[in-house]
Amino acid sequence: MPDSVTKGEAFAAIESLLANGKPPHHLNVRAALGGRGSGPTLSRFVAAWFAERAALLAGRPSSVADMALADVIAALKSLGEPDAQGNVLANLPSAFERIGLTLDQLFIVLHAWESDLERREGILAKTNTTLASEIT
């Protein structure tokens, strides 16, 4: 099996991770690919995947933040629910894991929005320079 990873393989791994509620950072993507791919290459694929989908998410940061907040609240509420033996603290590790995964996913989405805004800023700066040179 070759060590190199194609964009298609990386995107499929990212989508699989997200479908399973796992954050698609380069370490998880590498694990999903059977240990293949370098960190920088996989990180670029993750950024590209989110950049390509940023248009779908653009303009709705509040809805993503609302969903993340609702998930964090649900995880915190589960802390008060005892397990079969009546132990309330038994849910602590899973609740904080869920919160961590939610925050990881929120960070990734916000990073994609930031990347898209930076790309748009570059386009606007170039357009502004072009327009300014045409006026003078």
C-alpha positions as CSV (number, residue, x, y, z in Angstrom):
1,M,0.0,0.0,0.0
2,P,1.5,3.4,-1.0
3,D,2.3,5.9,1.7
4,S,0.9,8.9,-0.2
5,V,-2.7,9.9,0.3
6,T,-5.0,11.3,-2.4
7,K,-7.4,14.2,-1.8
8,G,-10.3,11.8,-2.3
9,E,-9.0,9.4,0.3
10,A,-8.4,12.2,2.8
11,F,-11.8,13.7,2.1
12,A,-13.5,10.4,2.6
13,A,-11.7,9.9,5.9
14,I,-12.7,13.4,7.1
15,E,-16.3,12.8,6.2
16,S,-16.2,9.4,8.0
17,L,-14.7,11.0,11.1
18,L,-17.3,13.7,11.2
19,A,-20.1,11.2,10.7
20,N,-18.8,9.3,13.7
21,G,-18.6,12.5,15.8
22,K,-14.8,12.6,15.8
23,P,-12.8,15.8,15.1
24,P,-11.0,15.5,11.7
25,H,-7.6,16.8,12.8
26,H,-4.6,15.3,11.1
27,L,-3.9,12.6,13.7
28,N,-7.5,11.2,13.4
29,V,-7.4,11.4,9.7
30,R,-4.1,9.5,9.7
31,A,-5.5,6.8,11.9
32,A,-8.6,6.5,9.6
33,L,-6.2,6.1,6.7
34,G,-4.3,3.2,8.4
35,G,-1.3,5.3,9.5
36,R,-0.7,6.8,6.1
37,G,0.0,10.5,5.3
38,S,2.2,13.2,6.8
39,G,0.9,15.7,9.3
40,P,1.4,18.7,7.1
41,T,-0.2,17.0,4.1
42,L,-3.2,15.8,6.1
43,S,-3.6,19.2,7.7
44,R,-3.7,20.8,4.3
45,F,-6.4,18.3,3.2
46,V,-8.4,19.1,6.3
47,A,-8.1,22.8,5.7
48,A,-9.1,22.3,2.0
49,W,-12.1,20.2,2.9
50,F,-13.4,22.9,5.2
51,A,-12.5,25.7,2.8
52,E,-14.5,24.0,0.0
53,R,-17.5,23.7,2.4
54,A,-17.1,27.1,4.0
55,A,-19.5,28.6,1.4
56,L,-22.2,26.3,2.7
57,L,-21.5,27.4,6.3
58,A,-20.9,31.1,5.5
59,G,-23.4,33.5,7.0
60,R,-24.6,31.0,9.7
61,P,-22.0,31.2,12.5
62,S,-24.7,31.8,15.0
63,S,-26.5,28.5,14.1
64,V,-23.3,26.5,14.4
65,A,-22.5,28.2,17.7
66,D,-26.0,27.6,19.0
67,M,-25.8,23.9,18.1
68,A,-22.4,23.6,19.9
69,L,-23.8,25.4,23.0
70,A,-26.9,23.1,23.1
71,D,-24.6,20.1,22.9
72,V,-22.4,21.3,25.7
73,I,-25.4,22.1,27.8
74,A,-26.8,18.6,27.2
75,A,-23.4,17.1,28.1
76,L,-23.3,19.1,31.3
77,K,-26.9,18.1,32.2
78,S,-25.9,14.4,31.9
79,L,-23.5,15.0,34.8
80,G,-26.5,14.9,37.2
81,E,-27.8,11.6,35.8
82,P,-26.6,8.6,37.9
83,D,-25.5,5.4,36.2
84,A,-27.0,1.9,36.9
85,Q,-25.2,1.8,40.3
86,G,-26.3,5.3,41.3
87,N,-22.9,6.8,40.8
88,V,-23.3,10.4,39.5
89,L,-19.6,10.8,38.8
90,A,-19.6,7.9,36.3
91,N,-20.7,10.2,33.5
92,L,-18.0,12.7,34.1
93,P,-15.4,11.3,31.6
94,S,-17.9,10.8,28.8
95,A,-19.5,14.3,29.4
96,F,-16.2,16.0,29.1
97,E,-15.1,14.0,26.1
98,R,-18.4,15.0,24.4
99,I,-17.7,18.7,25.3
100,G,-14.2,18.4,24.0
101,L,-15.3,16.9,20.7
102,T,-17.9,19.6,20.3
103,L,-15.4,22.3,21.0
104,D,-12.9,20.7,18.5
105,Q,-15.6,20.7,15.8
106,L,-16.5,24.2,16.6
107,F,-12.9,25.3,16.3
108,I,-12.5,23.6,13.0
109,V,-15.6,25.2,11.6
110,L,-14.5,28.6,12.9
111,H,-11.1,28.1,11.4
112,A,-12.7,27.3,8.0
113,W,-14.7,30.6,8.3
114,E,-11.6,32.5,9.1
115,S,-9.7,31.0,6.1
116,D,-12.6,31.9,3.8
117,L,-12.7,35.5,5.2
118,E,-8.9,35.8,4.7
119,R,-9.3,34.6,1.1
120,R,-12.1,37.2,0.5
121,E,-9.9,39.9,2.1
122,G,-7.2,39.1,-0.3
123,I,-9.5,39.4,-3.3
124,L,-10.9,42.7,-2.0
125,A,-7.4,44.1,-1.4
126,K,-6.4,43.1,-5.0
127,T,-9.6,44.6,-6.4
128,N,-9.1,47.8,-4.4
129,T,-5.5,48.1,-5.7
130,T,-6.7,47.6,-9.3
131,L,-9.5,50.1,-8.9
132,A,-7.2,52.7,-7.3
133,S,-4.7,52.3,-10.2
134,E,-7.4,52.7,-12.8
135,I,-8.7,55.9,-11.1
136,T,-5.3,57.7,-11.1
